[in-house]
Amino acid sequence: MTHPLPNSLTIALDAMGGDAAPAIVIDGAAQVLGQQPDLRFLLFGDAPRLEPLLAGHPDLRERSTVHHTPDSVAGDAKPSVALRQGRNTSMRLAINAVKDGAAAAAVSAGNTGALMAMAKVVLKTLPGVDRPAMASVMPAQQRPVVILDLGANMECGAEHLFQFAVMGEVYARVMLGVAKPRVGLLNVGTEDLKGDDVVRGAAAMLRDSLLPIDFHGFVEGTDVTAGVDDVVVTDGFTGNVALKIAEGTAAMFTAALREAIRGGGWRSKLGYLMAKPAFAILRSKFDPRRYNGAMFLGLNGVVVKSHGGTDALGFAAAIAVAADLVRKGTNERIIEEMGAIRPVPQAPAHATAS
């Protein structure tokens, strides 16, 4: 067993979570270790499968401790079933390590619903937070935009969206360095009367709040990537659909561009060669792997969800997000903000359809 290095940061990894686990977990950890050598890892998973992979990364092996468990959460497992039957799974043990103080954060590319259920039961929520929200960043025209919730809460009340806005604003300040983030609520239009009671009630609560939040009002889907706001708040159903459409659109555009170059003759190929540096910059900016790693904001501990279908580069990005969240004290900042609004204001009665 390895011993913690002085001033090291320990991350617990669900080594068996994800479509291509455990290979992408090990390769991803090795990649991020090359950039952040102060990290060490607790790896939870099937040791006979992990050890041969670690043998190819001696530096990672030296900074890792393997905790053997043959159990893992299936990708199609219901959260309630995983919660009851998954006490010895790699996912649950990684979360337990955060609760016990053995690790500063946990990262998993496994079942999203199960991860949320386990994390909420084990770690509980921060003071003033009713429900955790899954938050991440998306590329936009000027700078990345924080969007939440991305799938943790399919249905939300006005007070939940209000809390998400407070946590998202802190996330943008701490993680993106935006001095005064502009916050918007995703809606079907920008007019005050658009949307249902929930979204309009949340807007009223944000306007009436005494917090120094730069609430911009409602934003439409096209405003998200236009960079109108720094933080966009919505329920988990809408946020997850929006994220998947954005990812699908980017993939479609890339495939269409590649096909056009291949089928356009020698002029297209020559033009591509001349513009190759520009295409490389564009590809890097919109590479979804660079934005991989969604935090469950509002938990009493740092848990980061990696995309289940990511590769080693994407998983390394998720680990880097977890380390950054810990180093920048994101949870501590959220506790300060949420403490300033207790009790949470209620949506006024006039926020109904007219």
C-alpha positions as CSV (number, residue, x, y, z in Angstrom):
1,M,0.0,0.0,0.0
2,T,1.3,3.4,-0.9
3,H,1.4,6.3,1.6
4,P,0.1,9.8,0.8
5,L,2.7,12.2,-0.4
6,P,3.1,15.5,1.4
7,N,0.5,18.0,0.2
8,S,-1.0,15.4,-2.1
9,L,-4.6,15.3,-3.2
10,T,-6.4,12.0,-3.1
11,I,-9.1,11.2,-5.6
12,A,-11.3,8.0,-5.4
13,L,-12.1,6.4,-8.8
14,D,-14.9,4.1,-9.6
15,A,-12.6,2.0,-11.8
16,M,-15.4,-0.2,-13.2
17,G,-17.8,2.6,-14.2
18,G,-18.2,3.5,-17.9
19,D,-18.6,1.8,-21.3
20,A,-14.8,1.2,-21.7
21,A,-13.8,0.7,-18.1
22,P,-11.4,-0.1,-16.5
23,A,-9.0,0.7,-19.4
24,I,-10.1,4.3,-19.8
25,V,-10.0,4.9,-16.1
26,I,-6.5,3.8,-15.7
27,D,-5.3,5.6,-18.9
28,G,-7.1,8.7,-17.9
29,A,-5.6,8.7,-14.4
30,A,-2.2,8.3,-15.9
31,Q,-2.7,11.2,-18.3
32,V,-3.8,13.6,-15.6
33,L,-1.0,12.5,-13.3
34,G,1.5,13.6,-15.9
35,Q,0.0,17.1,-15.5
36,Q,-0.7,17.1,-11.8
37,P,2.0,14.9,-10.1
38,D,0.7,15.8,-6.6
39,L,-2.4,13.6,-7.2
40,R,-2.8,10.1,-5.7
41,F,-5.7,7.7,-6.3
42,L,-7.8,5.1,-4.6
43,L,-8.9,2.7,-7.2
44,F,-12.0,0.6,-6.5
45,G,-12.6,-2.3,-8.8
46,D,-11.7,-5.8,-9.9
47,A,-8.0,-6.1,-8.9
48,P,-7.1,-8.9,-11.4
49,R,-8.3,-6.6,-14.2
50,L,-6.7,-3.5,-12.8
51,E,-3.2,-4.7,-11.9
52,P,-2.2,-5.6,-15.5
53,L,-3.3,-2.2,-16.7
54,L,-1.4,-0.4,-13.9
55,A,1.7,-2.4,-14.8
56,G,1.9,-0.3,-17.9
57,H,1.9,2.9,-15.9
58,P,4.6,2.6,-13.2
59,D,4.2,6.2,-12.0
60,L,0.5,5.8,-11.5
61,R,1.0,2.4,-9.8
62,E,3.3,4.0,-7.3
63,R,0.6,6.7,-6.5
64,S,-2.4,4.4,-6.4
65,T,-4.0,2.0,-3.9
66,V,-6.2,-0.7,-5.3
67,H,-9.2,-1.7,-3.2
68,H,-10.5,-5.0,-4.7
69,T,-14.2,-5.5,-5.2
70,P,-15.7,-7.8,-7.9
71,D,-19.1,-5.9,-7.8
72,S,-20.0,-3.0,-10.0
73,V,-23.2,-1.1,-10.9
74,A,-24.7,-2.1,-14.2
75,G,-25.3,0.7,-16.7
76,D,-29.0,-0.2,-16.8
77,A,-29.6,-0.7,-13.1
78,K,-32.4,1.2,-11.5
79,P,-31.1,3.7,-8.9
80,S,-33.3,2.1,-6.2
81,V,-32.0,-1.3,-6.9
82,A,-28.4,-0.1,-7.0
83,L,-28.9,1.7,-3.7
84,R,-30.2,-1.5,-2.0
85,Q,-27.9,-4.0,-3.5
86,G,-24.8,-2.0,-4.3
87,R,-23.1,-1.5,-1.0
88,N,-19.9,-3.3,-2.1
89,T,-19.8,-2.0,-5.6
90,S,-16.9,0.1,-6.9
91,M,-19.1,3.1,-7.2
92,R,-20.4,2.9,-3.6
93,L,-17.0,2.3,-2.1
94,A,-15.5,5.3,-4.0
95,I,-18.3,7.6,-2.6
96,N,-17.7,6.1,0.9
97,A,-14.1,7.1,0.7
98,V,-15.2,10.7,0.4
99,K,-17.5,10.4,3.4
100,D,-14.8,8.7,5.5
101,G,-12.2,11.4,4.6
102,A,-9.9,9.0,2.8
103,A,-10.4,10.9,-0.5
104,A,-11.2,14.5,-1.3
105,A,-13.4,13.7,-4.2
106,A,-14.9,10.8,-6.2
107,V,-15.1,10.3,-10.0
108,S,-17.3,7.8,-11.9
109,A,-18.3,7.3,-15.4
110,G,-21.0,4.8,-14.3
111,N,-24.8,4.9,-14.1
112,T,-25.8,8.5,-13.5
113,G,-29.0,7.7,-11.5
114,A,-27.3,5.3,-9.3
115,L,-24.4,7.6,-8.7
116,M,-26.7,10.4,-7.7
117,A,-28.8,8.2,-5.4
118,M,-25.8,6.8,-3.7
119,A,-24.0,10.1,-3.3
120,K,-27.1,11.8,-1.8
121,V,-27.7,9.0,0.7
122,V,-24.1,8.7,1.7
123,L,-22.9,12.3,1.7
124,K,-26.2,14.1,2.3
125,T,-26.8,17.7,1.0
126,L,-25.3,21.0,2.0
127,P,-27.2,23.2,4.4
128,G,-29.9,25.1,2.5
129,V,-29.9,22.7,-0.4
130,D,-32.9,20.5,-1.0
131,R,-31.6,18.7,-4.1
132,P,-28.2,18.4,-5.7
133,A,-27.9,19.5,-9.3
134,M,-25.6,18.2,-12.0
135,A,-23.6,21.1,-13.4
136,S,-21.0,21.4,-16.2
137,V,-19.8,23.8,-18.8
138,M,-20.5,24.0,-22.5
139,P,-18.6,25.9,-25.2
140,A,-20.1,29.3,-26.2
141,Q,-19.1,32.1,-28.5
142,Q,-17.2,34.2,-25.9
143,R,-16.4,31.8,-23.1
144,P,-17.8,28.6,-21.6
145,V,-21.2,28.7,-20.0
146,V,-22.3,26.8,-16.9
147,I,-25.5,24.9,-17.4
148,L,-27.5,23.0,-14.7
149,D,-29.3,20.8,-14.1
150,L,-28.1,18.2,-16.6
151,G,-30.1,15.2,-15.5
152,A,-30.2,14.8,-11.7
153,N,-33.8,16.1,-11.2
154,M,-36.4,15.4,-13.9
155,E,-39.0,17.6,-12.2
156,C,-38.3,20.7,-10.2
157,G,-40.1,23.3,-8.2
158,A,-39.4,27.0,-8.3
159,E,-37.4,26.9,-5.1
160,H,-35.2,24.1,-6.6
161,L,-34.4,26.3,-9.7
162,F,-33.7,29.2,-7.3
163,Q,-31.1,27.1,-5.4
164,F,-29.6,25.8,-8.6
165,A,-29.1,29.4,-9.7
166,V,-27.3,30.3,-6.5
167,M,-25.0,27.3,-6.8
168,G,-24.4,27.8,-10.5
169,E,-23.4,31.4,-9.9
170,V,-20.9,30.3,-7.3
171,Y,-19.6,27.6,-9.7
172,A,-19.0,30.2,-12.4
173,R,-17.2,32.5,-10.1
174,V,-15.0,29.9,-8.5
175,M,-14.3,27.6,-11.5
176,L,-14.4,30.0,-14.4
177,G,-13.1,33.1,-12.7
178,V,-16.1,35.2,-13.8
179,A,-16.2,38.2,-11.4
180,K,-20.0,38.7,-11.7
181,P,-21.7,36.0,-13.7
182,R,-24.9,36.8,-15.5
183,V,-27.6,34.2,-14.6
184,G,-30.5,33.2,-16.8
185,L,-33.4,30.8,-16.6
186,L,-34.0,28.7,-19.7
187,N,-37.4,29.2,-21.1
188,V,-39.4,29.1,-24.4
189,G,-39.2,32.9,-24.7
190,T,-37.6,35.9,-23.1
191,E,-40.8,37.7,-22.2
192,D,-41.8,37.7,-18.5
193,L,-45.2,36.0,-19.1
194,K,-43.6,33.0,-21.0
195,G,-43.2,29.6,-19.4
196,D,-45.0,27.7,-16.7
197,D,-45.6,28.6,-13.0
198,V,-42.3,26.9,-12.0
199,V,-39.9,28.9,-14.2
200,R,-41.8,32.1,-13.6
201,G,-41.9,31.5,-9.9
202,A,-38.1,30.9,-9.8
203,A,-37.6,34.2,-11.7
204,A,-39.7,36.1,-9.2
205,M,-37.6,34.6,-6.3
206,L,-34.4,35.6,-8.0
207,R,-35.6,39.1,-8.6
208,D,-36.8,39.4,-5.0
209,S,-33.6,37.9,-3.5
210,L,-31.3,40.2,-1.6
211,L,-28.3,38.2,-2.9
212,P,-25.9,40.1,-5.2
213,I,-26.8,37.9,-8.2
214,D,-26.8,39.4,-11.7
215,F,-30.1,37.8,-12.8
216,H,-30.7,38.5,-16.4
217,G,-34.2,36.9,-16.7
218,F,-35.3,34.3,-19.3
219,V,-33.1,33.0,-22.1
220,E,-34.0,30.8,-25.1
221,G,-32.1,27.8,-26.3
222,T,-30.2,29.8,-29.0
223,D,-28.9,32.1,-26.3
224,V,-27.0,29.4,-24.5
225,T,-24.2,29.0,-27.1
226,A,-24.4,32.6,-28.0
227,G,-23.0,33.4,-24.6
228,V,-25.8,35.7,-23.5
229,D,-25.4,34.5,-19.9
230,D,-22.6,32.8,-17.9
231,V,-25.0,30.5,-16.1
232,V,-28.1,28.9,-17.5
233,V,-30.5,27.2,-15.2
234,T,-33.2,24.6,-16.0
235,D,-34.6,21.3,-14.8
236,G,-32.8,18.0,-15.3
237,F,-35.0,16.8,-18.1
238,T,-34.6,19.8,-20.3
239,G,-30.9,20.2,-19.5
240,N,-30.1,16.7,-20.4
241,V,-32.0,16.9,-23.7
242,A,-30.3,20.2,-24.5
243,L,-26.9,18.7,-23.8
244,K,-27.4,15.6,-25.9
245,I,-28.8,17.6,-28.8
246,A,-25.7,19.9,-28.6
247,E,-23.4,16.9,-28.6
248,G,-25.2,15.3,-31.5
249,T,-25.2,18.5,-33.5
250,A,-21.4,18.8,-33.1
251,A,-20.9,15.2,-34.1
252,M,-23.1,15.7,-37.2
253,F,-21.3,18.8,-38.2
254,T,-17.9,17.1,-37.9
255,A,-19.0,14.1,-39.9
256,A,-20.6,16.3,-42.6
257,L,-17.5,18.4,-42.9
258,R,-15.3,15.3,-43.2
259,E,-17.5,13.9,-45.9
260,A,-17.5,17.2,-47.9
261,I,-13.7,17.3,-47.9
262,R,-13.4,13.7,-49.0
263,G,-16.0,14.0,-51.7
264,G,-15.1,17.4,-53.0
265,G,-12.1,16.5,-55.2
266,W,-8.6,17.8,-55.1
267,R,-9.6,21.4,-54.5
268,S,-11.5,20.5,-51.3
269,K,-8.5,18.5,-50.1
270,L,-6.1,21.3,-50.9
271,G,-8.3,23.8,-49.2
272,Y,-8.4,21.6,-46.1
273,L,-4.7,21.3,-46.0
274,M,-4.4,25.1,-46.1
275,A,-7.0,25.6,-43.4
276,K,-5.8,22.6,-41.3
277,P,-4.5,24.8,-38.4
278,A,-7.8,26.6,-38.2
279,F,-9.7,23.3,-38.2
280,A,-7.5,22.0,-35.4
281,I,-8.3,25.1,-33.2
282,L,-12.0,24.6,-34.0
283,R,-11.9,20.9,-33.2
284,S,-10.2,21.6,-29.9
285,K,-12.6,24.3,-28.8
286,F,-15.7,22.1,-29.4
287,D,-14.2,18.8,-28.4
288,P,-16.8,17.4,-25.8
289,R,-14.0,15.6,-24.0
290,R,-12.5,18.9,-22.9
291,Y,-15.8,19.7,-21.1
292,N,-16.3,16.2,-19.6
293,G,-16.9,16.1,-15.9
294,A,-20.2,17.2,-14.3
295,M,-20.3,18.0,-10.6
296,F,-23.2,17.2,-8.4
297,L,-23.5,20.6,-6.9
298,G,-25.1,20.7,-3.4
299,L,-23.7,17.5,-2.0
300,N,-21.7,17.5,1.2
301,G,-18.7,16.3,-0.7
302,V,-17.2,16.4,-4.2
303,V,-18.5,13.9,-6.7
304,V,-17.9,14.2,-10.4
305,K,-19.8,12.4,-13.1
306,S,-17.9,11.5,-16.3
307,H,-19.7,10.8,-19.5
308,G,-20.2,7.0,-19.7
309,G,-19.0,6.8,-23.3
310,T,-15.9,8.9,-22.9
311,D,-12.3,7.9,-23.6
312,A,-9.1,8.3,-21.6
313,L,-8.7,12.0,-22.5
314,G,-12.3,12.7,-21.4
315,F,-11.9,10.8,-18.1
316,A,-8.7,12.7,-17.4
317,A,-10.6,15.9,-17.8
318,A,-13.2,14.7,-15.3
319,I,-10.5,14.0,-12.8
320,A,-9.0,17.4,-13.4
321,V,-12.4,19.0,-12.7
322,A,-12.7,17.1,-9.4
323,A,-9.2,18.2,-8.3
324,D,-10.0,21.8,-9.3
325,L,-13.3,21.8,-7.3
326,V,-11.4,20.7,-4.2
327,R,-8.5,23.1,-4.5
328,K,-10.8,26.1,-5.1
329,G,-13.1,25.3,-2.2
330,T,-16.3,25.2,-4.3
331,N,-18.4,23.5,-1.6
332,E,-17.2,26.0,1.1
333,R,-18.2,28.9,-1.1
334,I,-21.7,27.4,-1.8
335,I,-22.2,26.9,1.9
336,E,-21.5,30.6,2.5
337,E,-24.0,31.6,-0.3
338,M,-26.7,29.2,0.8
339,G,-26.4,30.3,4.4
340,A,-27.1,33.9,3.3
341,I,-30.5,33.0,1.9
342,R,-31.9,30.8,4.7
343,P,-34.8,30.5,5.0
344,V,-35.3,30.1,1.2
345,P,-37.8,32.7,0.0
346,Q,-41.1,31.3,-1.4
347,A,-42.4,32.0,-4.9
348,P,-45.0,34.8,-4.7
349,A,-48.6,33.9,-5.3
350,H,-48.8,36.3,-8.3
351,A,-46.4,34.2,-10.3
352,T,-49.2,32.3,-12.1
353,A,-50.5,32.4,-15.6
354,S,-52.5,35.4,-16.6
